[in-house]
């Protein structure tokens, strides 16, 4: 299975400050169709996961533009330009090219 | 509005069976691959299975942790996804989510249903 490794696992952030989460895959997640199947999810406390980003940098409908994704090959980053209180939760990266799809361990974002 | 609603969770004894359902609405269910993801209490997310759409012969694929014990099926006429779980053990205790597979990951998720395996 493709191993997804996130860092940091805990991320205390001051409101209004930026935040960044790194994700590394053990294998390339670039498909022969040219797309890179790397997604990011947010899970707020007590809620179901919600996809924020797919194909590395495509934001899902309704996702604020303070969220952005970048990277290539095996190294990826999720950035939040200015953290708001509603961003508290756990963030997961996920690869969708090799079955079974696999998630990172999760990064818990909290407000300082 | 896309909606996925899981049901069927509950308490089951080790070695027992349970069938989960996921009712879909708000989109053309038959067009999509559909997946099951679970989350053990206080833990991360685990993708456990996927079923392709009719155009891809409804082929199902499973993670090693459930292969041979779990079966995914779907009834496109009822817009419903199923997860038949047999030979359950304590490690299967989790919230089970169904998701709509789009661009290689779940773009819509249900609220989840809790399965507890305990004597």
Interface residues (C-beta under 8 A of the other chain):
Chain A: X1 X31 X35 X37 X39 X41 X43 X48 X49 X50 X51 X54 X55 X58 X60 X90 X92 X94 X96 X97 X99 X100 X101 X102 X103 X104 X105 X106
Chain B: X35 X37 X44 X45 X46 X47 X48 X50 X61 X62 X63 X64 X97 X102 X103 X104 X105 X106 X107 X109 X110 X111 X112
